[in-house]
Amino acid sequence: MTEPVRYPQQEIDLKIFKNFFNDCGVVSKNQTYLEISPVWKKVINNWTGENIFEKIENKDIKSLQKLYEHYYVNGISEGACAGKEFEDKNGNFTGWTKNLRNIERVKPLSDYFEYDMEEPEKVYKLLFDKFNVPQVINIGRAWGWQYDDIFVNFELADYFYSLDIIIKILKQYSLDKTMFIGDGTGTLSTLLYNNFKIESSHNIDLSHFLLRQYTNNYHNNTEINYHYAENFDVNHEHDTQIIINQDSFPEIKTESLQRYIGNAKINKVPFILSYNIENGISFNEHHSDYRSVILNQGYSSIWRLDSTLRPPYVFELFHLNREKN
């Protein structure tokens, strides 16, 4: 079994952090704690800590630069992509169960792309030829595997899978104006912006993740607007054609979901694409019934696909004011 290694430390330009606050303003630590669900409170208490939110509130850009250059080491990525959790006090990798799980995803991934092979190194080389994979997704010393000259991010298999499905949907319905809600480390949105011509997009997330997404996409030519989840305005106007969420709809508080989906309805966003555990209720008592929130705002489910990489996760496409086929 290939042992994961950390991506080498890379410097992040200080001006990126300056421009983030110029573009997005600032939120307080208290605003963040009011916004997060019980699921995220546990993650932040166990791994992330309050320090990052204090630095954001105080616009301490020099400290933030150091923190984000070690983003996966110091716990900021936790809950979206494990980094600190899989390391002991000596810096040794400990997440062998998750390592095996991610390697085992290569077989169904290969089947999906019809590669007729199972060796991770060969499959990933083909996928790196097919997609543009910017190394910025690894900055912060992400865990991954080194296959010759290719560094493969620890969670990349599922992102390739969902990326291809998203691109097919965008092409099918001629969509190029997107919105990502809760994109965490920003890997999915970054991959999409680098592999499909997106005219404009919006990213909404908690402050410590939104800053990560901003650093990922700072040099991308896509027109991206960033919004703090902590103070997102339900009446904000935009011309989004599709909202995309992977992994976090069940982990967002119901009242926050109602604000996001209510905003989608106000702006007549035609499509919402979810890739999540079905409702989540049977898995965690704190999960939100996101499907009911979406359906109650006048959206109908028009397409569903069970994930072959991550059962029981489900892709589901909703359309505004359209009867289910």
Buried (B, 14 or more C-beta within 10 A) or exposed (E): EEEBBBBEEEEBEEEBBEBBBEEBEEBBBEBBBEBBBEBBEEBBEEBBBEBBBEBBBEBBBEBBBEBBBBBBBBBBBBBBBBBBBBBEEEEEBEBEEBBEEBBBBBBBBBBBBEBEBEEBBBBBBEBBEEBEBBEBBBBBBBBBBBBEEBBBBBBBBBBBBBBBBBBEBBEEEEBBBBBBBBBBBBBBBBBBBBBBEBEBBBBBBBBBBBBBBBBBBBEBEBEBBBBBBBEBEEEBEBEBBBBBBBBBBBBBBBEBBBBBBBBBBBBEBBBBBBBBBBBBBEEBEBBBBBBEBBBEBBBBBBBEEEBBBBEEBBBBBBBBEBEEE
